[in-house]
C-alpha cells in the first residue's frame, strides 16, 4: 500500500542516495586522514576538524595535491588556502543571489 506509492519510492530513493553520497565523502575523508597520518604522524584535532568541513570536491583536490605536500605545515597552508577560497566562493554566491544587495 504505502510502500508501493510513487512518493514513498522517490523518498526512499532520495534517502538512499543521500546516505550513499555521505558515506562516500566520509570514506574519502578517512582515507586521506590515514594517508596524512602515515606521512606526517598523528593529526591534531584541529586538522581533523578542518577535514570534516570539506566536501567531496575539496577532498578530491586534496587527494590530488597529497604528494606535493612535504610537511605538516604544507598541509596546514593548503587547508587554510582552501578554506579562504571557499569563503570567497560562498560570499560571491551570496552576492549573486542578492543576499548582500544594497538597500
Biopython code that builds the backbone (N, CA, C, O; Angstrom):
import numpy as np
from Bio.PDB.StructureBuilder import StructureBuilder

atoms = [
    (1, "UNK", "N", (0.832, -1.172, 0.000)),
    (1, "UNK", "CA", (0.000, 0.000, 0.000)),
    (1, "UNK", "C", (0.882, 1.243, 0.000)),
    (1, "UNK", "O", (1.272, 1.730, -1.062)),
    (2, "UNK", "N", (1.204, 1.768, 1.206)),
    (2, "UNK", "CA", (2.013, 2.975, 1.268)),
    (2, "UNK", "C", (3.397, 2.720, 0.671)),
    (2, "UNK", "O", (3.959, 3.582, -0.006)),
    (3, "UNK", "N", (3.940, 1.527, 0.928)),
    (3, "UNK", "CA", (5.256, 1.190, 0.403)),
    (3, "UNK", "C", (5.277, 1.199, -1.122)),
    (3, "UNK", "O", (6.342, 1.358, -1.719)),
    (4, "UNK", "N", (4.155, 1.038, -1.746)),
    (4, "UNK", "CA", (4.101, 0.936, -3.194)),
    (4, "UNK", "C", (3.840, 2.273, -3.878)),
    (4, "UNK", "O", (3.815, 2.330, -5.107)),
    (5, "UNK", "N", (3.650, 3.316, -3.141)),
    (5, "UNK", "CA", (3.345, 4.600, -3.763)),
    (5, "UNK", "C", (4.605, 5.217, -4.358)),
    (5, "UNK", "O", (5.720, 4.974, -3.897)),
    (6, "UNK", "N", (4.397, 6.009, -5.379)),
    (6, "UNK", "CA", (5.491, 6.692, -6.046)),
    (6, "UNK", "C", (6.196, 7.654, -5.098)),
    (6, "UNK", "O", (7.424, 7.739, -5.107)),
    (7, "UNK", "N", (5.446, 8.368, -4.292)),
    (7, "UNK", "CA", (6.028, 9.327, -3.355)),
    (7, "UNK", "C", (6.959, 8.609, -2.390)),
    (7, "UNK", "O", (8.079, 9.059, -2.148)),
    (8, "UNK", "N", (6.499, 7.503, -1.844)),
    (8, "UNK", "CA", (7.331, 6.750, -0.902)),
    (8, "UNK", "C", (8.576, 6.228, -1.603)),
    (8, "UNK", "O", (9.671, 6.314, -1.048)),
    (9, "UNK", "N", (8.436, 5.697, -2.791)),
    (9, "UNK", "CA", (9.568, 5.164, -3.546)),
    (9, "UNK", "C", (10.586, 6.254, -3.835)),
    (9, "UNK", "O", (11.789, 6.034, -3.693)),
    (10, "UNK", "N", (10.112, 7.435, -4.242)),
    (10, "UNK", "CA", (11.011, 8.554, -4.512)),
    (10, "UNK", "C", (11.709, 9.015, -3.245)),
    (10, "UNK", "O", (12.908, 9.294, -3.253)),
    (11, "UNK", "N", (10.955, 9.095, -2.156)),
    (11, "UNK", "CA", (11.530, 9.499, -0.880)),
    (11, "UNK", "C", (12.599, 8.508, -0.446)),
    (11, "UNK", "O", (13.680, 8.910, -0.015)),
    (12, "UNK", "N", (12.309, 7.222, -0.556)),
    (12, "UNK", "CA", (13.245, 6.183, -0.166)),
    (12, "UNK", "C", (14.507, 6.229, -1.029)),
    (12, "UNK", "O", (15.617, 6.077, -0.519)),
    (13, "UNK", "N", (14.340, 6.435, -2.308)),
    (13, "UNK", "CA", (15.486, 6.530, -3.216)),
    (13, "UNK", "C", (16.344, 7.753, -2.887)),
    (13, "UNK", "O", (17.572, 7.677, -2.916)),
    (14, "UNK", "N", (15.706, 8.868, -2.578)),
    (14, "UNK", "CA", (16.436, 10.076, -2.224)),
    (14, "UNK", "C", (17.243, 9.863, -0.952)),
    (14, "UNK", "O", (18.412, 10.244, -0.890)),
    (15, "UNK", "N", (16.627, 9.254, 0.071)),
    (15, "UNK", "CA", (17.339, 8.985, 1.322)),
    (15, "UNK", "C", (18.521, 8.047, 1.077)),
    (15, "UNK", "O", (19.604, 8.242, 1.629)),
    (16, "UNK", "N", (18.305, 7.040, 0.252)),
    (16, "UNK", "CA", (19.369, 6.094, -0.064)),
    (16, "UNK", "C", (20.538, 6.817, -0.730)),
    (16, "UNK", "O", (21.693, 6.616, -0.352)),
    (17, "UNK", "N", (20.238, 7.659, -1.722)),
    (17, "UNK", "CA", (21.284, 8.384, -2.433)),
    (17, "UNK", "C", (22.029, 9.354, -1.523)),
    (17, "UNK", "O", (23.249, 9.486, -1.620)),
    (18, "UNK", "N", (21.302, 10.028, -0.642)),
    (18, "UNK", "CA", (21.948, 10.937, 0.307)),
    (18, "UNK", "C", (22.890, 10.171, 1.227)),
    (18, "UNK", "O", (23.996, 10.629, 1.517)),
    (19, "UNK", "N", (22.454, 9.022, 1.677)),
    (19, "UNK", "CA", (23.298, 8.197, 2.543)),
    (19, "UNK", "C", (24.522, 7.672, 1.809)),
    (19, "UNK", "O", (25.614, 7.613, 2.375)),
    (20, "UNK", "N", (24.343, 7.295, 0.565)),
    (20, "UNK", "CA", (25.455, 6.797, -0.244)),
    (20, "UNK", "C", (26.503, 7.887, -0.448)),
    (20, "UNK", "O", (27.700, 7.644, -0.293)),
    (21, "UNK", "N", (26.048, 9.085, -0.795)),
    (21, "UNK", "CA", (26.965, 10.206, -1.013)),
    (21, "UNK", "C", (27.694, 10.558, 0.290)),
    (21, "UNK", "O", (28.907, 10.770, 0.287)),
    (22, "UNK", "N", (26.961, 10.618, 1.387)),
    (22, "UNK", "CA", (27.582, 10.920, 2.680)),
    (22, "UNK", "C", (28.616, 9.856, 3.032)),
    (22, "UNK", "O", (29.680, 10.177, 3.560)),
    (23, "UNK", "N", (28.313, 8.607, 2.747)),
    (23, "UNK", "CA", (29.260, 7.522, 3.010)),
    (23, "UNK", "C", (30.510, 7.631, 2.161)),
    (23, "UNK", "O", (31.614, 7.364, 2.636)),
    (24, "UNK", "N", (30.340, 8.024, 0.899)),
    (24, "UNK", "CA", (31.496, 8.201, 0.016)),
    (24, "UNK", "C", (32.391, 9.330, 0.521)),
    (24, "UNK", "O", (33.613, 9.190, 0.551)),
    (25, "UNK", "N", (31.788, 10.435, 0.913)),
    (25, "UNK", "CA", (32.566, 11.576, 1.420)),
    (25, "UNK", "C", (33.297, 11.176, 2.696)),
    (25, "UNK", "O", (34.475, 11.491, 2.863)),
    (26, "UNK", "N", (32.613, 10.492, 3.584)),
    (26, "UNK", "CA", (33.246, 10.056, 4.826)),
    (26, "UNK", "C", (34.399, 9.095, 4.539)),
    (26, "UNK", "O", (35.441, 9.159, 5.191)),
    (27, "UNK", "N", (34.214, 8.214, 3.574)),
    (27, "UNK", "CA", (35.284, 7.284, 3.198)),
    (27, "UNK", "C", (36.500, 8.008, 2.651)),
    (27, "UNK", "O", (37.632, 7.660, 2.985)),
    (28, "UNK", "N", (36.277, 9.018, 1.808)),
    (28, "UNK", "CA", (37.390, 9.818, 1.282)),
    (28, "UNK", "C", (38.132, 10.504, 2.429)),
    (28, "UNK", "O", (39.361, 10.514, 2.483)),
    (29, "UNK", "N", (37.352, 11.073, 3.338)),
    (29, "UNK", "CA", (37.926, 11.803, 4.467)),
    (29, "UNK", "C", (38.785, 10.875, 5.330)),
    (29, "UNK", "O", (39.901, 11.233, 5.709)),
    (30, "UNK", "N", (38.269, 9.693, 5.637)),
    (30, "UNK", "CA", (39.014, 8.746, 6.469)),
    (30, "UNK", "C", (40.276, 8.255, 5.767)),
    (30, "UNK", "O", (41.320, 8.102, 6.402)),
    (31, "UNK", "N", (40.186, 8.009, 4.459)),
    (31, "UNK", "CA", (41.356, 7.561, 3.713)),
    (31, "UNK", "C", (42.432, 8.642, 3.700)),
    (31, "UNK", "O", (43.608, 8.348, 3.913)),
    (32, "UNK", "N", (42.041, 9.884, 3.453)),
    (32, "UNK", "CA", (43.010, 10.977, 3.469)),
    (32, "UNK", "C", (43.637, 11.142, 4.847)),
    (32, "UNK", "O", (44.843, 11.357, 4.967)),
    (33, "UNK", "N", (42.822, 11.040, 5.872)),
    (33, "UNK", "CA", (43.356, 11.161, 7.230)),
    (33, "UNK", "C", (44.398, 10.074, 7.481)),
    (33, "UNK", "O", (45.459, 10.359, 8.036)),
    (34, "UNK", "N", (44.115, 8.842, 7.083)),
    (34, "UNK", "CA", (45.070, 7.751, 7.270)),
    (34, "UNK", "C", (46.353, 7.997, 6.479)),
    (34, "UNK", "O", (47.452, 7.741, 6.968)),
    (35, "UNK", "N", (46.201, 8.498, 5.248)),
    (35, "UNK", "CA", (47.380, 8.768, 4.432)),
    (35, "UNK", "C", (48.239, 9.863, 5.052)),
    (35, "UNK", "O", (49.464, 9.747, 5.097)),
    (36, "UNK", "N", (47.600, 10.923, 5.528)),
    (36, "UNK", "CA", (48.361, 12.003, 6.148)),
    (36, "UNK", "C", (48.999, 11.549, 7.453)),
    (36, "UNK", "O", (50.119, 11.954, 7.764)),
    (37, "UNK", "N", (48.310, 10.720, 8.216)),
    (37, "UNK", "CA", (48.891, 10.229, 9.462)),
    (37, "UNK", "C", (50.075, 9.305, 9.186)),
    (37, "UNK", "O", (51.041, 9.273, 9.949)),
    (38, "UNK", "N", (49.991, 8.577, 8.120)),
    (38, "UNK", "CA", (51.137, 7.729, 7.762)),
    (38, "UNK", "C", (52.317, 8.592, 7.313)),
    (38, "UNK", "O", (53.471, 8.275, 7.599)),
    (39, "UNK", "N", (52.021, 9.669, 6.618)),
    (39, "UNK", "CA", (53.075, 10.537, 6.090)),
    (39, "UNK", "C", (53.656, 11.460, 7.159)),
    (39, "UNK", "O", (54.870, 11.661, 7.210)),
    (40, "UNK", "N", (52.789, 12.029, 8.022)),
    (40, "UNK", "CA", (53.217, 13.063, 8.958)),
    (40, "UNK", "C", (53.111, 12.670, 10.431)),
    (40, "UNK", "O", (53.603, 13.398, 11.293)),
    (41, "UNK", "N", (52.491, 11.551, 10.732)),
    (41, "UNK", "CA", (52.209, 11.204, 12.121)),
    (41, "UNK", "C", (50.786, 11.625, 12.459)),
    (41, "UNK", "O", (50.063, 12.128, 11.598)),
    (42, "UNK", "N", (50.387, 11.424, 13.693)),
    (42, "UNK", "CA", (49.014, 11.724, 14.096)),
    (42, "UNK", "C", (48.657, 13.177, 13.819)),
    (42, "UNK", "O", (49.452, 14.081, 14.073)),
    (43, "UNK", "N", (47.458, 13.392, 13.299)),
    (43, "UNK", "CA", (46.976, 14.743, 13.035)),
    (43, "UNK", "C", (46.391, 15.339, 14.303)),
    (43, "UNK", "O", (45.834, 14.630, 15.141)),
    (44, "UNK", "N", (46.523, 16.633, 14.430)),
    (44, "UNK", "CA", (45.926, 17.321, 15.567)),
    (44, "UNK", "C", (44.407, 17.329, 15.403)),
    (44, "UNK", "O", (43.886, 17.124, 14.307)),
    (45, "UNK", "N", (43.724, 17.565, 16.485)),
    (45, "UNK", "CA", (42.261, 17.647, 16.435)),
    (45, "UNK", "C", (41.819, 18.767, 15.499)),
    (45, "UNK", "O", (40.820, 18.633, 14.793)),
    (46, "UNK", "N", (42.565, 19.872, 15.494)),
    (46, "UNK", "CA", (42.253, 20.999, 14.619)),
    (46, "UNK", "C", (42.273, 20.586, 13.144)),
    (46, "UNK", "O", (41.374, 20.940, 12.383)),
    (47, "UNK", "N", (43.292, 19.844, 12.754)),
    (47, "UNK", "CA", (43.377, 19.405, 11.360)),
    (47, "UNK", "C", (42.260, 18.419, 11.014)),
    (47, "UNK", "O", (41.699, 18.466, 9.919)),
    (48, "UNK", "N", (41.944, 17.536, 11.945)),
    (48, "UNK", "CA", (40.840, 16.597, 11.721)),
    (48, "UNK", "C", (39.517, 17.347, 11.548)),
    (48, "UNK", "O", (38.701, 16.991, 10.699)),
    (49, "UNK", "N", (39.315, 18.380, 12.353)),
    (49, "UNK", "CA", (38.081, 19.169, 12.256)),
    (49, "UNK", "C", (38.014, 19.929, 10.941)),
    (49, "UNK", "O", (36.938, 20.076, 10.362)),
    (50, "UNK", "N", (39.150, 20.408, 10.470)),
    (50, "UNK", "CA", (39.167, 21.091, 9.171)),
    (50, "UNK", "C", (38.766, 20.132, 8.055)),
    (50, "UNK", "O", (37.996, 20.487, 7.162)),
    (51, "UNK", "N", (39.298, 18.912, 8.116)),
    (51, "UNK", "CA", (38.939, 17.914, 7.102)),
    (51, "UNK", "C", (37.451, 17.587, 7.140)),
    (51, "UNK", "O", (36.852, 17.310, 6.101)),
    (52, "UNK", "N", (36.855, 17.615, 8.318)),
    (52, "UNK", "CA", (35.424, 17.310, 8.467)),
    (52, "UNK", "C", (34.558, 18.309, 7.703)),
    (52, "UNK", "O", (33.443, 17.977, 7.300)),
    (53, "UNK", "N", (35.050, 19.512, 7.504)),
    (53, "UNK", "CA", (34.269, 20.561, 6.843)),
    (53, "UNK", "C", (34.348, 20.484, 5.320)),
    (53, "UNK", "O", (33.605, 21.180, 4.627)),
    (54, "UNK", "N", (35.231, 19.653, 4.799)),
    (54, "UNK", "CA", (35.439, 19.603, 3.357)),
    (54, "UNK", "C", (34.358, 18.777, 2.662)),
    (54, "UNK", "O", (33.906, 17.754, 3.177)),
    (55, "UNK", "N", (33.962, 19.242, 1.491)),
    (55, "UNK", "CA", (33.015, 18.483, 0.667)),
    (55, "UNK", "C", (33.803, 17.530, -0.240)),
    (55, "UNK", "O", (35.032, 17.486, -0.193)),
    (56, "UNK", "N", (33.094, 16.789, -1.044)),
    (56, "UNK", "CA", (33.707, 15.771, -1.886)),
    (56, "UNK", "C", (34.730, 16.370, -2.855)),
    (56, "UNK", "O", (35.817, 15.816, -3.021)),
    (57, "UNK", "N", (34.399, 17.484, -3.490)),
    (57, "UNK", "CA", (35.313, 18.097, -4.455)),
    (57, "UNK", "C", (36.595, 18.579, -3.778)),
    (57, "UNK", "O", (37.684, 18.431, -4.333)),
    (58, "UNK", "N", (36.472, 19.148, -2.593)),
    (58, "UNK", "CA", (37.647, 19.608, -1.855)),
    (58, "UNK", "C", (38.529, 18.430, -1.448)),
    (58, "UNK", "O", (39.756, 18.511, -1.512)),
    (59, "UNK", "N", (37.901, 17.349, -1.035)),
    (59, "UNK", "CA", (38.669, 16.161, -0.660)),
    (59, "UNK", "C", (39.385, 15.583, -1.870)),
    (59, "UNK", "O", (40.519, 15.118, -1.755)),
    (60, "UNK", "N", (38.732, 15.608, -3.031)),
    (60, "UNK", "CA", (39.378, 15.143, -4.259)),
    (60, "UNK", "C", (40.586, 16.005, -4.596)),
    (60, "UNK", "O", (41.635, 15.485, -4.978)),
    (61, "UNK", "N", (40.444, 17.319, -4.457)),
    (61, "UNK", "CA", (41.569, 18.225, -4.724)),
    (61, "UNK", "C", (42.719, 17.957, -3.761)),
    (61, "UNK", "O", (43.883, 17.953, -4.161)),
    (62, "UNK", "N", (42.397, 17.737, -2.514)),
    (62, "UNK", "CA", (43.422, 17.453, -1.516)),
    (62, "UNK", "C", (44.110, 16.128, -1.828)),
    (62, "UNK", "O", (45.328, 16.013, -1.686)),
    (63, "UNK", "N", (43.354, 15.146, -2.244)),
    (63, "UNK", "CA", (43.945, 13.851, -2.598)),
    (63, "UNK", "C", (44.909, 14.005, -3.773)),
    (63, "UNK", "O", (45.953, 13.353, -3.808)),
    (64, "UNK", "N", (44.568, 14.852, -4.721)),
    (64, "UNK", "CA", (45.440, 15.096, -5.861)),
    (64, "UNK", "C", (46.730, 15.793, -5.430)),
    (64, "UNK", "O", (47.809, 15.492, -5.940)),
    (65, "UNK", "N", (46.606, 16.725, -4.489)),
    (65, "UNK", "CA", (47.763, 17.504, -4.044)),
    (65, "UNK", "C", (48.554, 16.821, -2.932)),
    (65, "UNK", "O", (49.597, 17.329, -2.520)),
    (66, "UNK", "N", (48.084, 15.698, -2.448)),
    (66, "UNK", "CA", (48.720, 14.989, -1.336)),
    (66, "UNK", "C", (50.218, 14.815, -1.544)),
    (66, "UNK", "O", (51.004, 15.014, -0.618)),
    (67, "UNK", "N", (50.609, 14.450, -2.737)),
    (67, "UNK", "CA", (52.014, 14.140, -2.987)),
    (67, "UNK", "C", (52.882, 15.390, -3.111)),
    (67, "UNK", "O", (54.109, 15.295, -3.090)),
    (68, "UNK", "N", (52.260, 16.553, -3.239)),
    (68, "UNK", "CA", (53.004, 17.813, -3.304)),
    (68, "UNK", "C", (53.258, 18.389, -1.913)),
    (68, "UNK", "O", (54.036, 19.332, -1.770)),
    (69, "UNK", "N", (52.623, 17.844, -0.904)),
    (69, "UNK", "CA", (52.757, 18.356, 0.458)),
    (69, "UNK", "C", (53.866, 17.589, 1.172)),
    (69, "UNK", "O", (53.741, 16.395, 1.447)),
    (70, "UNK", "N", (54.955, 18.302, 1.466)),
    (70, "UNK", "CA", (56.124, 17.639, 2.049)),
    (70, "UNK", "C", (56.111, 17.628, 3.571)),
    (70, "UNK", "O", (56.718, 16.755, 4.193)),
    (71, "UNK", "N", (55.421, 18.596, 4.175)),
    (71, "UNK", "CA", (55.429, 18.702, 5.638)),
    (71, "UNK", "C", (54.013, 18.933, 6.153)),
    (71, "UNK", "O", (53.100, 19.242, 5.388)),
    (72, "UNK", "N", (53.853, 18.780, 7.440)),
    (72, "UNK", "CA", (52.556, 19.057, 8.064)),
    (72, "UNK", "C", (52.214, 20.532, 7.907)),
    (72, "UNK", "O", (51.040, 20.890, 7.810)),
    (73, "UNK", "N", (53.216, 21.379, 7.881)),
    (73, "UNK", "CA", (52.980, 22.808, 7.676)),
    (73, "UNK", "C", (52.437, 23.067, 6.268)),
    (73, "UNK", "O", (51.578, 23.930, 6.091)),
    (74, "UNK", "N", (52.923, 22.337, 5.276)),
    (74, "UNK", "CA", (52.374, 22.443, 3.916)),
    (74, "UNK", "C", (50.888, 22.082, 3.914)),
    (74, "UNK", "O", (50.090, 22.722, 3.229)),
    (75, "UNK", "N", (50.525, 21.060, 4.679)),
    (75, "UNK", "CA", (49.128, 20.663, 4.799)),
    (75, "UNK", "C", (48.305, 21.783, 5.434)),
    (75, "UNK", "O", (47.219, 22.113, 4.956)),
    (76, "UNK", "N", (48.824, 22.358, 6.504)),
    (76, "UNK", "CA", (48.112, 23.471, 7.162)),
    (76, "UNK", "C", (47.897, 24.638, 6.199)),
    (76, "UNK", "O", (46.814, 25.221, 6.155)),
    (77, "UNK", "N", (48.926, 24.974, 5.433)),
    (77, "UNK", "CA", (48.821, 26.072, 4.461)),
    (77, "UNK", "C", (47.789, 25.726, 3.393)),
    (77, "UNK", "O", (46.969, 26.567, 3.024)),
    (78, "UNK", "N", (47.828, 24.498, 2.900)),
    (78, "UNK", "CA", (46.877, 24.069, 1.874)),
    (78, "UNK", "C", (45.453, 24.185, 2.406)),
    (78, "UNK", "O", (44.573, 24.701, 1.716)),
    (79, "UNK", "N", (45.223, 23.715, 3.613)),
    (79, "UNK", "CA", (43.885, 23.764, 4.211)),
    (79, "UNK", "C", (43.426, 25.205, 4.412)),
    (79, "UNK", "O", (42.262, 25.523, 4.172)),
    (80, "UNK", "N", (44.327, 26.074, 4.846)),
    (80, "UNK", "CA", (43.979, 27.486, 5.060)),
    (80, "UNK", "C", (43.619, 28.152, 3.736)),
    (80, "UNK", "O", (42.640, 28.895, 3.659)),
    (81, "UNK", "N", (44.401, 27.892, 2.701)),
    (81, "UNK", "CA", (44.106, 28.477, 1.380)),
    (81, "UNK", "C", (42.781, 27.966, 0.837)),
    (81, "UNK", "O", (41.998, 28.725, 0.265)),
    (82, "UNK", "N", (42.540, 26.694, 1.019)),
    (82, "UNK", "CA", (41.290, 26.110, 0.534)),
    (82, "UNK", "C", (40.095, 26.703, 1.268)),
    (82, "UNK", "O", (39.072, 27.002, 0.652)),
    (83, "UNK", "N", (40.219, 26.875, 2.581)),
    (83, "UNK", "CA", (39.132, 27.469, 3.367)),
    (83, "UNK", "C", (38.899, 28.913, 2.947)),
    (83, "UNK", "O", (37.753, 29.353, 2.862)),
    (84, "UNK", "N", (39.973, 29.656, 2.683)),
    (84, "UNK", "CA", (39.838, 31.051, 2.257)),
    (84, "UNK", "C", (39.166, 31.123, 0.885)),
    (84, "UNK", "O", (38.310, 31.978, 0.657)),
    (85, "UNK", "N", (39.544, 30.238, -0.016)),
    (85, "UNK", "CA", (38.931, 30.217, -1.343)),
    (85, "UNK", "C", (37.452, 29.871, -1.250)),
    (85, "UNK", "O", (36.629, 30.473, -1.938)),
    (86, "UNK", "N", (37.115, 28.916, -0.412)),
    (86, "UNK", "CA", (35.708, 28.540, -0.228)),
    (86, "UNK", "C", (34.906, 29.711, 0.337)),
    (86, "UNK", "O", (33.763, 29.928, -0.064)),
    (87, "UNK", "N", (35.494, 30.461, 1.258)),
    (87, "UNK", "CA", (34.804, 31.623, 1.824)),
    (87, "UNK", "C", (34.525, 32.665, 0.747)),
    (87, "UNK", "O", (33.453, 33.269, 0.731)),
    (88, "UNK", "N", (35.479, 32.880, -0.149)),
    (88, "UNK", "CA", (35.289, 33.833, -1.250)),
    (88, "UNK", "C", (34.186, 33.346, -2.186)),
    (88, "UNK", "O", (33.338, 34.129, -2.613)),
    (89, "UNK", "N", (34.201, 32.064, -2.498)),
    (89, "UNK", "CA", (33.178, 31.494, -3.381)),
    (89, "UNK", "C", (31.796, 31.621, -2.747)),
    (89, "UNK", "O", (30.838, 32.009, -3.415)),
    (90, "UNK", "N", (31.694, 31.297, -1.468)),
    (90, "UNK", "CA", (30.407, 31.401, -0.775)),
    (90, "UNK", "C", (29.928, 32.843, -0.715)),
    (90, "UNK", "O", (28.738, 33.110, -0.885)),
    (91, "UNK", "N", (30.837, 33.767, -0.476)),
    (91, "UNK", "CA", (30.488, 35.189, -0.424)),
    (91, "UNK", "C", (29.986, 35.659, -1.794)),
    (91, "UNK", "O", (28.992, 36.379, -1.888)),
    (92, "UNK", "N", (30.687, 35.242, -2.849)),
    (92, "UNK", "CA", (30.275, 35.611, -4.207)),
    (92, "UNK", "C", (28.898, 35.057, -4.534)),
    (92, "UNK", "O", (28.085, 35.731, -5.165)),
    (93, "UNK", "N", (28.640, 33.835, -4.105)),
    (93, "UNK", "CA", (27.330, 33.227, -4.352)),
    (93, "UNK", "C", (26.235, 34.006, -3.639)),
    (93, "UNK", "O", (25.148, 34.189, -4.186)),
    (94, "UNK", "N", (26.510, 34.464, -2.426)),
    (94, "UNK", "CA", (25.522, 35.250, -1.685)),
    (94, "UNK", "C", (25.250, 36.568, -2.388)),
    (94, "UNK", "O", (24.105, 37.017, -2.440)),
    (95, "UNK", "N", (26.286, 37.193, -2.928)),
    (95, "UNK", "CA", (26.108, 38.449, -3.661)),
    (95, "UNK", "C", (25.260, 38.198, -4.907)),
    (95, "UNK", "O", (24.333, 38.955, -5.196)),
    (96, "UNK", "N", (25.580, 37.132, -5.643)),
    (96, "UNK", "CA", (24.827, 36.803, -6.859)),
    (96, "UNK", "C", (23.365, 36.521, -6.552)),
    (96, "UNK", "O", (22.487, 36.820, -7.362)),
    (97, "UNK", "N", (23.104, 35.953, -5.397)),
    (97, "UNK", "CA", (21.731, 35.626, -5.016)),
    (97, "UNK", "C", (21.015, 36.786, -4.338)),
    (97, "UNK", "O", (19.872, 36.644, -3.905)),
    (98, "UNK", "N", (21.682, 37.935, -4.245)),
    (98, "UNK", "CA", (21.052, 39.122, -3.712)),
    (98, "UNK", "C", (21.002, 39.220, -2.209)),
    (98, "UNK", "O", (20.301, 40.079, -1.672)),
    (99, "UNK", "N", (21.725, 38.364, -1.515)),
    (99, "UNK", "CA", (21.684, 38.391, -0.060)),
    (99, "UNK", "C", (22.352, 39.649, 0.484)),
    (99, "UNK", "O", (21.928, 40.171, 1.515)),
    (100, "UNK", "N", (23.396, 40.148, -0.195)),
    (100, "UNK", "CA", (24.106, 41.331, 0.259)),
    (100, "UNK", "C", (23.753, 42.554, -0.586)),
    (100, "UNK", "O", (24.526, 43.510, -0.638)),
    (101, "UNK", "N", (22.634, 42.536, -1.224)),
    (101, "UNK", "CA", (22.240, 43.626, -2.097)),
    (101, "UNK", "C", (22.069, 44.916, -1.295)),
    (101, "UNK", "O", (21.509, 44.900, -0.199)),
    (102, "UNK", "N", (22.555, 46.037, -1.847)),
    (102, "UNK", "CA", (22.397, 47.329, -1.185)),
    (102, "UNK", "C", (20.938, 47.702, -1.092)),
    (102, "UNK", "O", (20.144, 47.392, -1.980)),
    (103, "UNK", "N", (20.589, 48.377, 0.000)),
    (103, "UNK", "CA", (19.203, 48.789, 0.214)),
    (103, "UNK", "C", (18.912, 50.087, -0.474)),
    (103, "UNK", "O", (17.790, 50.587, -0.401)),
]
sb = StructureBuilder()
sb.init_structure("model")
sb.init_model(0)
sb.init_chain("A")
sb.init_seg("    ")
for serial, (resi, resn, name, xyz) in enumerate(atoms, 1):
    if name == "N":
        sb.init_residue(resn, " ", resi, " ")
    sb.init_atom(name, np.array(xyz, "f"), 0.0, 1.0, " ", f" {name:<3s}", serial, name[0])
structure = sb.get_structure()
